[in-house]
Amino acid sequence: MFVDSDHAGDKSSRRSRTGYVIWANFGIIDWLSKKQSTVEASVFGADAEFCAMRHGIETLRGIRYKLRMMGIPIEGAMRIFGDNMSVVNNSSKPESTLKKKSNSICYHLVREAVSMGEALVAHIPTKKKFADLFTKALSGMTPHIPTKKNFADLFTKALSGMT
């Protein structure tokens, strides 16, 4: 899953936009682009990214549950890719705290999924992140759409940094 948020991107309300795309077997099975329900006061946007990740993890949990109910075995952890290094690093650090209750809940849900081995969070360069299509305007930007050939390389490079 590729996750992104556009921190305070809505000029009228200053709400962030959540975007994610979920891939399985080199095909998109779910995607979302939605304005977040609260305004995030964070200076660097990590709160909005954690909210986006929480939403994506909850969706992935539901998809994995449905597949298991249909008898399709699901092995391994969910792989989540984001471009915010602060979020990637803090998703596995229990000493991090957030002031706002709703953001703290998002952070703890992501961190709990990582600590249980249910999810792996890795950094991916912004230029290679497909989720930007769902959060940012495309003016002057050429979207990076992974092909079957480079998709495996993209995951392998990102996963090499995961523990």
OpenMM code with the backbone's topology and positions (N, CA, C; nanometers):
from openmm import Vec3, app, unit

residues = "MET PHE VAL ASP SER ASP HIS ALA GLY ASP LYS SER SER ARG ARG SER ARG THR GLY TYR VAL ILE TRP ALA ASN PHE GLY ILE ILE ASP TRP LEU SER LYS LYS GLN SER THR VAL GLU ALA SER VAL PHE GLY ALA ASP ALA GLU PHE CYS ALA MET ARG HIS GLY ILE GLU THR LEU ARG GLY ILE ARG TYR LYS LEU ARG MET MET GLY ILE PRO ILE GLU GLY ALA MET ARG ILE PHE GLY ASP ASN MET SER VAL VAL ASN ASN SER SER LYS PRO GLU SER THR LEU LYS LYS LYS SER ASN SER ILE CYS TYR HIS LEU VAL ARG GLU ALA VAL SER MET GLY GLU ALA LEU VAL ALA HIS ILE PRO THR LYS LYS LYS PHE ALA ASP LEU PHE THR LYS ALA LEU SER GLY MET THR PRO HIS ILE PRO THR LYS LYS ASN PHE ALA ASP LEU PHE THR LYS ALA LEU SER GLY MET THR".split()
positions = [
    Vec3(0.0843, -0.1165, 0.0000),
    Vec3(0.0000, 0.0000, 0.0000),
    Vec3(0.0894, 0.1234, 0.0000),
    Vec3(0.0563, 0.2181, -0.0854),
    Vec3(0.1237, 0.3472, -0.0887),
    Vec3(0.0305, 0.4481, -0.0221),
    Vec3(0.0829, 0.5252, 0.0730),
    Vec3(0.0022, 0.6196, 0.1502),
    Vec3(0.0612, 0.7590, 0.1361),
    Vec3(-0.0271, 0.8585, 0.1301),
    Vec3(0.0188, 0.9965, 0.1277),
    Vec3(-0.0882, 1.0863, 0.1867),
    Vec3(-0.0446, 1.2031, 0.2321),
    Vec3(-0.1393, 1.3067, 0.2716),
    Vec3(-0.0846, 1.4403, 0.2233),
    Vec3(-0.1752, 1.5290, 0.1930),
    Vec3(-0.1387, 1.6637, 0.1505),
    Vec3(-0.1718, 1.7540, 0.2681),
    Vec3(-0.0714, 1.7822, 0.3514),
    Vec3(-0.0910, 1.8562, 0.4754),
    Vec3(-0.1498, 1.9952, 0.4489),
    Vec3(-0.2686, 2.0203, 0.5048),
    Vec3(-0.3371, 2.1494, 0.4957),
    Vec3(-0.3510, 2.1960, 0.3514),
    Vec3(-0.3752, 2.1042, 0.2608),
    Vec3(-0.3799, 2.1355, 0.1185),
    Vec3(-0.5037, 2.2092, 0.0723),
    Vec3(-0.6148, 2.1968, 0.1451),
    Vec3(-0.7369, 2.2667, 0.1067),
    Vec3(-0.7239, 2.4125, 0.1495),
    Vec3(-0.7210, 2.5021, 0.0550),
    Vec3(-0.6953, 2.6432, 0.0852),
    Vec3(-0.8087, 2.7102, 0.1630),
    Vec3(-0.9313, 2.6617, 0.1503),
    Vec3(-1.0423, 2.7260, 0.2209),
    Vec3(-1.0577, 2.6749, 0.3643),
    Vec3(-1.0357, 2.5455, 0.3881),
    Vec3(-1.0547, 2.4916, 0.5231),
    Vec3(-0.9246, 2.4494, 0.5895),
    Vec3(-0.8157, 2.4406, 0.5125),
    Vec3(-0.6851, 2.3946, 0.5591),
    Vec3(-0.6882, 2.2523, 0.6141),
    Vec3(-0.7815, 2.1751, 0.5634),
    Vec3(-0.7830, 2.0328, 0.5980),
    Vec3(-0.6898, 1.9574, 0.5052),
    Vec3(-0.6344, 1.8502, 0.5563),
    Vec3(-0.5434, 1.7671, 0.4772),
    Vec3(-0.6235, 1.6685, 0.3947),
    Vec3(-0.5611, 1.6154, 0.2923),
    Vec3(-0.6231, 1.5135, 0.2077),
    Vec3(-0.5476, 1.3840, 0.2255),
    Vec3(-0.6224, 1.2760, 0.2500),
    Vec3(-0.5669, 1.1418, 0.2617),
    Vec3(-0.5761, 1.0733, 0.1271),
    Vec3(-0.4711, 1.0031, 0.0917),
    Vec3(-0.4738, 0.9247, -0.0307),
    Vec3(-0.3968, 0.7964, -0.0112),
    Vec3(-0.4513, 0.6878, -0.0598),
    Vec3(-0.3769, 0.5628, -0.0595),
    Vec3(-0.4209, 0.4766, -0.1754),
    Vec3(-0.3335, 0.3852, -0.2128),
    Vec3(-0.3650, 0.2882, -0.3170),
    Vec3(-0.3135, 0.1531, -0.2689),
    Vec3(-0.3981, 0.0521, -0.2806),
    Vec3(-0.3633, -0.0829, -0.2358),
    Vec3(-0.3464, -0.1710, -0.3585),
    Vec3(-0.2327, -0.2387, -0.3636),
    Vec3(-0.1989, -0.3258, -0.4756),
    Vec3(-0.1984, -0.4713, -0.4302),
    Vec3(-0.2360, -0.5602, -0.5176),
    Vec3(-0.2222, -0.7051, -0.4958),
    Vec3(-0.1972, -0.7689, -0.6318),
    Vec3(-0.0952, -0.8508, -0.6392),
    Vec3(-0.0597, -0.9179, -0.7647),
    Vec3(-0.0498, -0.8203, -0.8815),
    Vec3(0.0196, -0.7102, -0.8595),
    Vec3(0.0473, -0.6087, -0.9618),
    Vec3(-0.0775, -0.5385, -1.0135),
    Vec3(-0.1835, -0.5384, -0.9367),
    Vec3(-0.3047, -0.4682, -0.9764),
    Vec3(-0.3638, -0.3906, -0.8597),
    Vec3(-0.4270, -0.2789, -0.8901),
    Vec3(-0.4913, -0.1986, -0.7865),
    Vec3(-0.6210, -0.2670, -0.7456),
    Vec3(-0.6372, -0.2890, -0.6134),
    Vec3(-0.7621, -0.3491, -0.5655),
    Vec3(-0.8461, -0.2498, -0.4850),
    Vec3(-0.7847, -0.1394, -0.4399),
    Vec3(-0.8605, -0.0374, -0.3673),
    Vec3(-0.7793, 0.0921, -0.3679),
    Vec3(-0.8500, 0.2039, -0.3633),
    Vec3(-0.7851, 0.3329, -0.3536),
    Vec3(-0.8791, 0.4298, -0.2849),
    Vec3(-0.8225, 0.5396, -0.2322),
    Vec3(-0.9027, 0.6394, -0.1630),
    Vec3(-0.8387, 0.7762, -0.1785),
    Vec3(-0.9210, 0.8756, -0.1972),
    Vec3(-0.8800, 1.0153, -0.1920),
    Vec3(-0.9908, 1.0875, -0.1183),
    Vec3(-0.9585, 1.1353, 0.0032),
    Vec3(-1.0626, 1.1924, 0.0882),
    Vec3(-1.0062, 1.3046, 0.1739),
    Vec3(-1.0850, 1.4100, 0.1895),
    Vec3(-1.0461, 1.5184, 0.2790),
    Vec3(-1.0599, 1.4686, 0.4227),
    Vec3(-0.9591, 1.4938, 0.5064),
    Vec3(-0.9647, 1.4496, 0.6458),
    Vec3(-1.0694, 1.5303, 0.7217),
    Vec3(-1.1273, 1.4691, 0.8244),
    Vec3(-1.2392, 1.5314, 0.8957),
    Vec3(-1.1964, 1.6378, 0.9960),
    Vec3(-1.0673, 1.6431, 1.0304),
    Vec3(-1.0200, 1.7439, 1.1244),
    Vec3(-0.9034, 1.8213, 1.0635),
    Vec3(-0.8813, 1.9405, 1.1163),
    Vec3(-0.7674, 2.0216, 1.0743),
    Vec3(-0.6479, 1.9799, 1.1590),
    Vec3(-0.5351, 1.9533, 1.0934),
    Vec3(-0.4143, 1.9110, 1.1650),
    Vec3(-0.3261, 2.0325, 1.1887),
    Vec3(-0.2871, 2.0528, 1.3144),
    Vec3(-0.2089, 2.1709, 1.3503),
    Vec3(-0.0587, 2.1465, 1.3447),
    Vec3(-0.0168, 2.0284, 1.3119),
    Vec3(0.1256, 1.9953, 1.3082),
    Vec3(0.1986, 2.0813, 1.2057),
    Vec3(0.3201, 2.1193, 1.2386),
    Vec3(0.3992, 2.2040, 1.1502),
    Vec3(0.4516, 2.1253, 1.0305),
    Vec3(0.4892, 1.9989, 1.0505),
    Vec3(0.5534, 1.9236, 0.9437),
    Vec3(0.4638, 1.8173, 0.8796),
    Vec3(0.3405, 1.8059, 0.9192),
    Vec3(0.2466, 1.7187, 0.8504),
    Vec3(0.2455, 1.5735, 0.8916),
    Vec3(0.3214, 1.5359, 0.9937),
    Vec3(0.3253, 1.3948, 1.0347),
    Vec3(0.1902, 1.3487, 1.0874),
    Vec3(0.1177, 1.4369, 1.1537),
    Vec3(-0.0129, 1.3990, 1.2070),
    Vec3(-0.1066, 1.3566, 1.0948),
    Vec3(-0.1074, 1.4325, 0.9872),
    Vec3(-0.1934, 1.4003, 0.8735),
    Vec3(-0.1508, 1.2681, 0.8098),
    Vec3(-0.0192, 1.2428, 0.8035),
    Vec3(0.0306, 1.1162, 0.7472),
    Vec3(-0.0107, 0.9982, 0.8345),
    Vec3(-0.0027, 1.0144, 0.9680),
    Vec3(-0.0448, 0.9055, 1.0567),
    Vec3(-0.1940, 0.8770, 1.0401),
    Vec3(-0.2756, 0.9815, 1.0233),
    Vec3(-0.4197, 0.9616, 1.0013),
    Vec3(-0.4438, 0.8866, 0.8702),
    Vec3(-0.3676, 0.9205, 0.7671),
    Vec3(-0.3799, 0.8514, 0.6385),
    Vec3(-0.3387, 0.7052, 0.6517),
    Vec3(-0.2298, 0.6802, 0.7246),
    Vec3(-0.1839, 0.5427, 0.7450),
    Vec3(-0.2843, 0.4607, 0.8250),
    Vec3(-0.3422, 0.5223, 0.9277),
    Vec3(-0.4423, 0.4524, 1.0085),
    Vec3(-0.5592, 0.4085, 0.9212),
    Vec3(-0.6064, 0.4982, 0.8383),
    Vec3(-0.7202, 0.4667, 0.7508),
    Vec3(-0.6834, 0.3521, 0.6566),
    Vec3(-0.5636, 0.3564, 0.6018),
    Vec3(-0.5180, 0.2506, 0.5118),
    Vec3(-0.5028, 0.1169, 0.5820),
    Vec3(-0.4482, 0.1177, 0.7034),
    Vec3(-0.4319, -0.0068, 0.7791),
    Vec3(-0.5672, -0.0686, 0.8108),
    Vec3(-0.6629, 0.0142, 0.8509),
    Vec3(-0.7964, -0.0392, 0.8800),
    Vec3(-0.8599, -0.1005, 0.7555),
    Vec3(-0.8410, -0.0368, 0.6403),
    Vec3(-0.8941, -0.0915, 0.5151),
    Vec3(-0.8254, -0.2231, 0.4807),
    Vec3(-0.6933, -0.2266, 0.4931),
    Vec3(-0.6189, -0.3498, 0.4641),
    Vec3(-0.6586, -0.4638, 0.5568),
    Vec3(-0.6813, -0.4323, 0.6835),
    Vec3(-0.7267, -0.5360, 0.7777),
    Vec3(-0.8587, -0.5956, 0.7300),
    Vec3(-0.9489, -0.5106, 0.6863),
    Vec3(-1.0778, -0.5586, 0.6379),
    Vec3(-1.0644, -0.6447, 0.5134),
    Vec3(-0.9799, -0.6038, 0.4193),
    Vec3(-0.9583, -0.6808, 0.2965),
    Vec3(-0.8971, -0.8159, 0.3293),
    Vec3(-0.7955, -0.8159, 0.4174),
    Vec3(-0.7295, -0.9413, 0.4546),
    Vec3(-0.8266, -1.0353, 0.5254),
    Vec3(-0.9128, -0.9801, 0.6106),
    Vec3(-1.0123, -1.0617, 0.6811),
    Vec3(-1.1085, -1.1269, 0.5813),
    Vec3(-1.1569, -1.0481, 0.4862),
    Vec3(-1.2508, -1.1013, 0.3865),
    Vec3(-1.1852, -1.2107, 0.3026),
    Vec3(-1.0599, -1.1905, 0.2646),
    Vec3(-0.9901, -1.2930, 0.1866),
    Vec3(-0.9731, -1.4219, 0.2669),
    Vec3(-0.9393, -1.4089, 0.3953),
    Vec3(-0.9270, -1.5290, 0.4796),
    Vec3(-1.0611, -1.5990, 0.4939),
    Vec3(-1.1697, -1.5248, 0.5041),
    Vec3(-1.3030, -1.5842, 0.5161),
    Vec3(-1.3413, -1.6602, 0.3895),
    Vec3(-1.2846, -1.6197, 0.2745),
    Vec3(-1.3101, -1.6895, 0.1485),
    Vec3(-1.2134, -1.8059, 0.1277),
    Vec3(-1.1272, -1.8300, 0.2265),
    Vec3(-1.0350, -1.9424, 0.2174),
    Vec3(-0.9043, -1.9119, 0.1473),
    Vec3(-0.8765, -1.7849, 0.1241),
    Vec3(-0.7514, -1.7459, 0.0589),
    Vec3(-0.6487, -1.7161, 0.1681),
    Vec3(-0.5408, -1.7941, 0.1734),
    Vec3(-0.4418, -1.7725, 0.2800),
    Vec3(-0.3669, -1.6414, 0.2604),
    Vec3(-0.3483, -1.5693, 0.3700),
    Vec3(-0.2757, -1.4428, 0.3683),
    Vec3(-0.1518, -1.4605, 0.4554),
    Vec3(-0.0361, -1.4478, 0.3946),
    Vec3(0.0886, -1.4643, 0.4685),
    Vec3(0.1653, -1.3329, 0.4705),
    Vec3(0.2410, -1.3134, 0.5754),
    Vec3(0.3270, -1.1963, 0.5852),
    Vec3(0.2537, -1.0718, 0.6314),
    Vec3(0.3326, -0.9705, 0.6576),
    Vec3(0.2794, -0.8442, 0.7073),
    Vec3(0.2354, -0.7536, 0.5928),
    Vec3(0.1483, -0.6602, 0.6262),
    Vec3(0.1095, -0.5572, 0.5300),
    Vec3(0.2313, -0.4691, 0.5067),
    Vec3(0.2554, -0.4313, 0.3842),
    Vec3(0.3685, -0.3442, 0.3519),
    Vec3(0.3149, -0.2063, 0.3153),
    Vec3(0.3579, -0.1083, 0.3924),
    Vec3(0.3069, 0.0268, 0.3776),
    Vec3(0.4235, 0.1190, 0.3428),
    Vec3(0.4064, 0.1962, 0.2361),
    Vec3(0.5126, 0.2846, 0.1892),
    Vec3(0.4667, 0.4294, 0.1963),
    Vec3(0.5508, 0.5123, 0.2585),
    Vec3(0.5226, 0.6544, 0.2690),
    Vec3(0.6484, 0.7347, 0.2452),
    Vec3(0.6324, 0.8642, 0.2182),
    Vec3(0.7492, 0.9475, 0.1896),
    Vec3(0.7903, 1.0368, 0.3062),
    Vec3(0.7190, 1.0329, 0.4175),
    Vec3(0.7514, 1.1156, 0.5328),
    Vec3(0.8427, 1.0358, 0.6268),
    Vec3(0.9712, 1.0704, 0.6290),
    Vec3(1.0685, 0.9966, 0.7101),
    Vec3(1.0342, 0.9991, 0.8585),
    Vec3(0.9781, 1.1089, 0.9065),
    Vec3(0.9399, 1.1185, 1.0466),
    Vec3(0.8360, 1.0123, 1.0817),
    Vec3(0.7385, 0.9947, 0.9958),
    Vec3(0.6342, 0.8949, 1.0193),
    Vec3(0.6923, 0.7541, 1.0105),
    Vec3(0.7749, 0.7286, 0.9106),
    Vec3(0.8355, 0.5964, 0.8948),
    Vec3(0.9190, 0.5618, 1.0181),
    Vec3(1.0009, 0.6554, 1.0650),
    Vec3(1.0856, 0.6293, 1.1814),
    Vec3(1.0060, 0.6171, 1.3108),
    Vec3(0.9074, 0.7040, 1.3307),
    Vec3(0.8316, 0.7041, 1.4559),
    Vec3(0.7262, 0.5938, 1.4640),
    Vec3(0.6985, 0.5263, 1.3540),
    Vec3(0.5971, 0.4205, 1.3592),
    Vec3(0.6430, 0.3014, 1.4420),
    Vec3(0.7713, 0.2926, 1.4724),
    Vec3(0.8199, 0.1818, 1.5546),
    Vec3(0.8818, 0.2279, 1.6859),
    Vec3(0.8650, 0.3565, 1.7216),
    Vec3(0.9223, 0.4095, 1.8456),
    Vec3(0.8135, 0.4345, 1.9488),
    Vec3(0.8104, 0.3563, 2.0563),
    Vec3(0.7060, 0.3737, 2.1577),
    Vec3(0.7177, 0.5029, 2.2382),
    Vec3(0.8336, 0.5689, 2.2374),
    Vec3(0.8510, 0.6886, 2.3186),
    Vec3(0.7930, 0.8145, 2.2544),
    Vec3(0.7534, 0.8076, 2.1291),
    Vec3(0.6955, 0.9240, 2.0623),
    Vec3(0.5556, 0.9514, 2.1149),
    Vec3(0.5209, 1.0794, 2.1237),
    Vec3(0.3873, 1.1178, 2.1692),
    Vec3(0.3326, 1.2267, 2.0786),
    Vec3(0.2011, 1.2351, 2.0735),
    Vec3(0.1341, 1.3410, 1.9990),
    Vec3(0.0357, 1.4084, 2.0932),
    Vec3(0.0193, 1.5379, 2.0786),
    Vec3(-0.0635, 1.6139, 2.1717),
    Vec3(-0.2136, 1.5961, 2.1481),
    Vec3(-0.2567, 1.6000, 2.0243),
    Vec3(-0.3984, 1.5948, 1.9926),
    Vec3(-0.4488, 1.4509, 2.0029),
    Vec3(-0.5603, 1.4299, 2.0713),
    Vec3(-0.6093, 1.2954, 2.0994),
    Vec3(-0.6370, 1.2148, 1.9719),
    Vec3(-0.7033, 1.2745, 1.8740),
    Vec3(-0.7358, 1.2001, 1.7517),
    Vec3(-0.6091, 1.1587, 1.6775),
    Vec3(-0.5081, 1.2450, 1.6754),
    Vec3(-0.3819, 1.2115, 1.6103),
    Vec3(-0.3059, 1.1068, 1.6887),
    Vec3(-0.3140, 1.1153, 1.8211),
    Vec3(-0.2477, 1.0169, 1.9058),
    Vec3(-0.3066, 0.8782, 1.8836),
    Vec3(-0.4362, 0.8698, 1.8636),
    Vec3(-0.5019, 0.7418, 1.8364),
    Vec3(-0.4522, 0.6857, 1.7029),
    Vec3(-0.4422, 0.7709, 1.6024),
    Vec3(-0.3896, 0.7269, 1.4722),
    Vec3(-0.2478, 0.6742, 1.4864),
    Vec3(-0.1643, 0.7495, 1.5574),
    Vec3(-0.0249, 0.7102, 1.5778),
    Vec3(-0.0154, 0.5755, 1.6479),
    Vec3(-0.0919, 0.5582, 1.7558),
    Vec3(-0.0836, 0.4342, 1.8337),
    Vec3(-0.1380, 0.3146, 1.7560),
    Vec3(-0.2390, 0.3349, 1.6737),
    Vec3(-0.2892, 0.2248, 1.5913),
    Vec3(-0.1823, 0.1792, 1.4917),
    Vec3(-0.1147, 0.2742, 1.4283),
    Vec3(-0.0078, 0.2402, 1.3335),
    Vec3(0.1068, 0.1720, 1.4069),
    Vec3(0.1487, 0.2301, 1.5181),
    Vec3(0.2609, 0.1748, 1.5944),
    Vec3(0.2299, 0.0346, 1.6471),
    Vec3(0.1062, 0.0143, 1.6911),
    Vec3(0.0656, -0.1176, 1.7401),
    Vec3(0.0692, -0.2219, 1.6285),
    Vec3(0.0228, -0.1853, 1.5104),
    Vec3(0.0256, -0.2775, 1.3965),
    Vec3(0.1693, -0.3148, 1.3606),
    Vec3(0.2602, -0.2176, 1.3705),
    Vec3(0.4014, -0.2440, 1.3411),
    Vec3(0.4626, -0.3319, 1.4495),
    Vec3(0.4354, -0.3018, 1.5766),
    Vec3(0.4960, -0.3786, 1.6859),
    Vec3(0.4445, -0.5228, 1.6908),
    Vec3(0.3226, -0.5471, 1.6442),
    Vec3(0.2682, -0.6837, 1.6405),
    Vec3(0.3162, -0.7610, 1.5182),
    Vec3(0.3886, -0.6941, 1.4286),
    Vec3(0.4349, -0.7599, 1.3072),
    Vec3(0.3280, -0.7695, 1.2002),
    Vec3(0.2174, -0.6996, 1.2218),
    Vec3(0.1070, -0.7002, 1.1260),
    Vec3(0.1361, -0.6100, 1.0062),
    Vec3(0.2172, -0.5060, 1.0290),
    Vec3(0.2493, -0.4103, 0.9222),
    Vec3(0.3972, -0.3763, 0.9249),
    Vec3(0.4516, -0.3505, 0.8093),
    Vec3(0.5881, -0.3012, 0.7933),
    Vec3(0.5789, -0.1672, 0.7212),
    Vec3(0.6439, -0.0661, 0.7765),
    Vec3(0.6393, 0.0673, 0.7172),
    Vec3(0.7777, 0.1002, 0.6628),
    Vec3(0.7834, 0.1419, 0.5387),
    Vec3(0.9113, 0.1749, 0.4752),
    Vec3(0.9005, 0.3075, 0.4020),
    Vec3(1.0148, 0.3724, 0.3886),
    Vec3(1.0225, 0.4987, 0.3162),
    Vec3(1.0365, 0.4705, 0.1670),
    Vec3(0.9702, 0.5529, 0.0898),
    Vec3(0.9836, 0.5475, -0.0552),
    Vec3(0.9956, 0.6917, -0.1039),
    Vec3(1.0859, 0.7197, -0.1950),
    Vec3(1.1021, 0.8589, -0.2413),
    Vec3(0.9719, 0.9137, -0.3007),
    Vec3(0.9486, 1.0411, -0.2779),
    Vec3(0.8265, 1.1049, -0.3270),
    Vec3(0.8093, 1.0855, -0.4767),
    Vec3(0.9181, 1.0895, -0.5516),
    Vec3(0.9103, 1.0756, -0.6971),
    Vec3(0.8565, 0.9391, -0.7397),
    Vec3(0.8672, 0.8382, -0.6537),
    Vec3(0.8246, 0.7034, -0.6906),
    Vec3(0.6943, 0.6625, -0.6225),
    Vec3(0.6301, 0.7562, -0.5542),
    Vec3(0.5109, 0.7212, -0.4779),
    Vec3(0.3842, 0.7468, -0.5583),
    Vec3(0.3169, 0.6409, -0.5891),
    Vec3(0.1972, 0.6443, -0.6708),
    Vec3(0.0804, 0.7146, -0.6002),
    Vec3(0.0791, 0.7158, -0.4670),
    Vec3(-0.0327, 0.7750, -0.3929),
    Vec3(-0.0422, 0.9258, -0.4100),
    Vec3(0.0627, 0.9905, -0.4583),
    Vec3(0.0567, 1.1349, -0.4829),
    Vec3(-0.0546, 1.1712, -0.5805),
    Vec3(-0.0918, 1.0794, -0.6677),
    Vec3(-0.2012, 1.1036, -0.7617),
    Vec3(-0.3323, 1.1342, -0.6897),
    Vec3(-0.3465, 1.0856, -0.5663),
    Vec3(-0.4717, 1.0994, -0.4927),
    Vec3(-0.4715, 1.2162, -0.3948),
    Vec3(-0.3580, 1.2866, -0.3814),
    Vec3(-0.3517, 1.3951, -0.2838),
    Vec3(-0.3061, 1.5284, -0.3403),
    Vec3(-0.2385, 1.5284, -0.4526),
    Vec3(-0.1824, 1.6525, -0.5049),
    Vec3(-0.2260, 1.6774, -0.6484),
    Vec3(-0.2300, 1.8050, -0.6839),
    Vec3(-0.2627, 1.8407, -0.8217),
    Vec3(-0.1504, 1.7941, -0.9135),
    Vec3(-0.1832, 1.7578, -1.0361),
    Vec3(-0.0851, 1.7036, -1.1288),
    Vec3(-0.0195, 1.8083, -1.2172),
    Vec3(-0.0377, 1.9353, -1.1892),
    Vec3(0.0194, 2.0385, -1.2757),
    Vec3(0.1717, 2.0285, -1.2788),
    Vec3(0.2247, 2.0004, -1.3970),
    Vec3(0.3691, 1.9901, -1.4155),
    Vec3(0.4314, 1.8630, -1.3613),
    Vec3(0.3511, 1.7746, -1.3039),
    Vec3(0.4040, 1.6526, -1.2445),
    Vec3(0.3720, 1.5341, -1.3350),
    Vec3(0.4699, 1.4512, -1.3569),
    Vec3(0.4467, 1.3283, -1.4320),
    Vec3(0.4294, 1.2157, -1.3316),
    Vec3(0.3128, 1.1549, -1.3246),
    Vec3(0.2917, 1.0508, -1.2243),
    Vec3(0.3768, 0.9273, -1.2518),
    Vec3(0.4302, 0.8703, -1.1447),
    Vec3(0.5072, 0.7464, -1.1565),
    Vec3(0.4099, 0.6306, -1.1406),
    Vec3(0.3801, 0.5619, -1.2484),
    Vec3(0.2901, 0.4480, -1.2436),
    Vec3(0.3745, 0.3216, -1.2586),
    Vec3(0.3822, 0.2428, -1.1517),
    Vec3(0.4660, 0.1231, -1.1579),
    Vec3(0.4166, 0.0237, -1.2627),
    Vec3(0.5102, -0.0336, -1.3353),
    Vec3(0.4786, -0.1407, -1.4289),
    Vec3(0.5132, -0.2727, -1.3626),
    Vec3(0.4699, -0.3809, -1.4206),
    Vec3(0.4984, -0.5114, -1.3620),
    Vec3(0.6493, -0.5336, -1.3501),
    Vec3(0.7235, -0.4838, -1.4484),
    Vec3(0.8686, -0.5036, -1.4497),
    Vec3(0.9373, -0.4302, -1.3350),
    Vec3(0.9020, -0.3009, -1.3128),
    Vec3(0.9726, -0.2269, -1.2088),
    Vec3(0.9032, -0.2321, -1.0731),
    Vec3(0.7851, -0.2915, -1.0670),
    Vec3(0.7117, -0.2997, -0.9415),
    Vec3(0.7867, -0.3854, -0.8399),
    Vec3(0.8357, -0.5006, -0.8824),
    Vec3(0.9097, -0.5897, -0.7930),
    Vec3(1.0376, -0.5221, -0.7449),
    Vec3(1.1067, -0.4504, -0.8343),
    Vec3(1.2279, -0.3786, -0.7950),
    Vec3(1.1970, -0.2709, -0.6915),
    Vec3(1.0864, -0.2011, -0.7094),
    Vec3(1.0454, -0.0961, -0.6182),
    Vec3(1.0243, -0.1530, -0.4780),
    Vec3(0.9515, -0.2649, -0.4694),
    Vec3(0.9281, -0.3286, -0.3403),
    Vec3(1.0573, -0.3817, -0.2801),
    Vec3(1.1396, -0.4445, -0.3596),
    Vec3(1.2640, -0.5026, -0.3088),
    Vec3(1.3540, -0.3949, -0.2499),
    Vec3(1.3684, -0.2830, -0.3186),
    Vec3(1.4522, -0.1739, -0.2691),
    Vec3(1.3955, -0.1148, -0.1396),
    Vec3(1.2649, -0.0944, -0.1355),
    Vec3(1.2032, -0.0375, -0.0164),
    Vec3(1.2078, -0.1353, 0.1005),
    Vec3(1.1871, -0.2639, 0.0722),
    Vec3(1.1850, -0.3642, 0.1784),
    Vec3(1.3238, -0.3922, 0.2339),
    Vec3(1.4267, -0.3634, 0.1580),
    Vec3(1.5619, -0.3880, 0.2071),
    Vec3(1.5905, -0.3021, 0.3314),
    Vec3(1.5191, -0.1914, 0.3452),
    Vec3(1.5357, -0.1062, 0.4637),
    Vec3(1.4447, -0.1449, 0.5786),
    Vec3(1.3532, -0.2392, 0.5574),
    Vec3(1.2613, -0.2808, 0.6633),
    Vec3(1.3261, -0.3858, 0.7524),
    Vec3(1.2874, -0.3816, 0.8784),
    Vec3(1.3371, -0.4828, 0.9716),
    Vec3(1.2303, -0.5811, 1.0066),
] * unit.nanometer
topology = app.Topology()
chain = topology.addChain("A")
for resn in residues:
    res = topology.addResidue(resn, chain)
    for name in ("N", "CA", "C"):
        topology.addAtom(name, app.Element.getBySymbol(name[0]), res)
